[in-house]
Amino acid sequence: MPANKEAVIALVTGVDKPPELSNLELPELEPNAMLAEIQAATLCGTDIHLWHSAGKATPYIPGHESCGIIVEKSGDRFDVTGEPLEIGDRVIWAYPFCGECFYCAVANQPTMCPNALRFGREPVAVYPHLLGGCATHQYIPARSSVIKVPDGVPSELAASASCALRTIMHGFERLGRVPAHETAVVQGTGPVGLYALAVAQSRGFKKVLAIGAPVSRVAVAKDWGADATLDIDEVPQRKDRVQWVMDQTGGRGADVVIQCAGSMAVSEGIDMVRAGGRYLSIGEGGTDQDISITPRAMSVKMLNIIGVRSGAGRHFYEALQFLKYGKFPFQDLISGTYPLDKVADAFNGMKSMREVKAAILPNS
């Protein structure tokens, strides 16, 4: 166990309340569990949505995108490639699925596991307590798939791979083959949308279009090679945005539309897909508000509508390999870094969309 037997943690204690610093005794490890010293924890829209509805689980340690160095382990552990894990390894880790329910054992859809722990939202009062990244240390459960971070991949980018990019990898796995003549539209220019843009270009789409806001994020999409971009602040009408896609695709619509902007963008995105095309919905947006979709989208228009949730260990591995070998300025995504005592500032920066992606560096 580390010499300091306490972790410093940020706690969300109520809806929209600034996270507060506290101390927490390091938990005893269960067999095959590990403890990591956090190098970076990045924030995404989900953290902000949880903050706005935090009453169910408070207090909790926010942050579900973490990269850390193993400082303690109980028993022999191996990463997803079968390599032994040792003290001092820099790693990311997946949600621990139970391995025994219908979704894990029969359907082979572990991300639907109803018994999984979800980092960055579990009540801190419940063992093992340290399940959020906005802390000096985080507990790695025995059932978590663990992935070593390649040399040359910064810790803050590795952390971001453990949510936004791993979900993109899962989505493209479900999307399947990409014929070389196809055009894709990415709805959203936040971290998820920008990662989707990068992966779409690497998978061989003939043309990739990006739609989003604010202008600073649209500028990143341009810099990353989008064939055309549309700023929704400049084109506020839905019908005009749909027409823009039609104009870019010979009047047919996109072969594939990838939704990374939130569930309220789904109906509009479906209007942008050509007949017989595919709609991949990744962004959830933290709302239970109903949306309206005409039945002809699934029958007369014959769309293939694909949803995706979270990711398994292989998607984390693919995400890190993409960061290692991809030819994009991924560091552009990390727009601000904050010490642990400035977590509230990072939350407000994400809430106002001033930050593309904020990184918390608890041990800096």
Secondary structure, DSSP 8 states (H G I E B T S, - for coil): --SS-EEEEEEB-STT---EEEEEE-----TT-EEEEEEEEE--HHHHHHHHTGGGT-SB---SEEEEEEEEESS--B-TTS-B--TT-EEEE-----SSSHHHHTS--GGG-TT---TT-SBTTSTT---SSSBSEEEE-TTS-EEE--TTS-HHHHHHIIIIIHHHHHHHHHH----TT-EEEEE--SHHHHHHHHHHHHTT-SEEEEEE-SHHHHHHHHHTT-SEEEETTT---HHHHHHHHHHHTTTS-EEEEEE-S-GGGHHHHHHHEEEEEEEEE---TT--------GGGTTTS--EEEE--S--HHHHHHHHHHHHH--S-GGGGEEEEE-GGGHHHHHHHHHTT--SEEEE-TT-
